[in-house]
């Protein structure tokens, strides 16, 4: 199993698929896990199609793992926090807060450097 991303975080979908292609896998499956449908799912599917066309590796779309009713309490809790003006973001496992193997150089970077949507390299994005 490997994780890949469709937003600004890496590895992107093609890089994730390439891990297994380099290991010799000629057929693999991808399952999507998003809380909503839309452009990110379509972007991932386009990336998969491009990867398959370029490499000849068969990639099976294993379906969409979407929202679960068990998420509702957590979503409502975040909503209530936002309404009360006290949002609490859990960043304890963020690579910019805690050291991750191979990414130790990211720890302690200020907001606006690389990982944030406020980062200079992402400000041109909608």
Secondary structure as the mmCIF struct_conf table of DSSP 4:
data_model
#
loop_
_struct_conf.conf_type_id
_struct_conf.id
_struct_conf.beg_label_comp_id
_struct_conf.beg_label_asym_id
_struct_conf.beg_label_seq_id
_struct_conf.end_label_comp_id
_struct_conf.end_label_asym_id
_struct_conf.end_label_seq_id
STRN STRN1 UNK A 5 UNK A 5
BEND BEND1 UNK A 6 UNK A 11
STRN STRN2 UNK A 12 UNK A 12
HELX_RH_AL_P HELX_RH_AL_P1 UNK A 13 UNK A 22
TURN_TY1_P TURN_TY1_P1 UNK A 23 UNK A 24
BEND BEND2 UNK A 26 UNK A 26
STRN STRN3 UNK A 27 UNK A 33
BEND BEND3 UNK A 35 UNK A 36
BEND BEND4 UNK A 38 UNK A 38
HELX_RH_AL_P HELX_RH_AL_P2 UNK A 39 UNK A 55
STRN STRN4 UNK A 58 UNK A 65
HELX_RH_3T_P HELX_RH_3T_P1 UNK A 69 UNK A 71
HELX_RH_AL_P HELX_RH_AL_P3 UNK A 72 UNK A 84
TURN_TY1_P TURN_TY1_P2 UNK A 85 UNK A 85
TURN_TY1_P TURN_TY1_P3 UNK A 92 UNK A 93
TURN_TY1_P TURN_TY1_P4 UNK A 95 UNK A 97
BEND BEND5 UNK A 98 UNK A 98
TURN_TY1_P TURN_TY1_P5 UNK A 101 UNK A 102
HELX_RH_3T_P HELX_RH_3T_P2 UNK A 104 UNK A 106
TURN_TY1_P TURN_TY1_P6 UNK A 107 UNK A 108
HELX_LH_PP_P HELX_LH_PP_P1 UNK A 109 UNK A 110
TURN_TY1_P TURN_TY1_P7 UNK A 111 UNK A 112
BEND BEND6 UNK A 113 UNK A 116
TURN_TY1_P TURN_TY1_P8 UNK A 117 UNK A 118
BEND BEND7 UNK A 119 UNK A 119
HELX_RH_3T_P HELX_RH_3T_P3 UNK A 120 UNK A 122
TURN_TY1_P TURN_TY1_P9 UNK A 123 UNK A 124
#
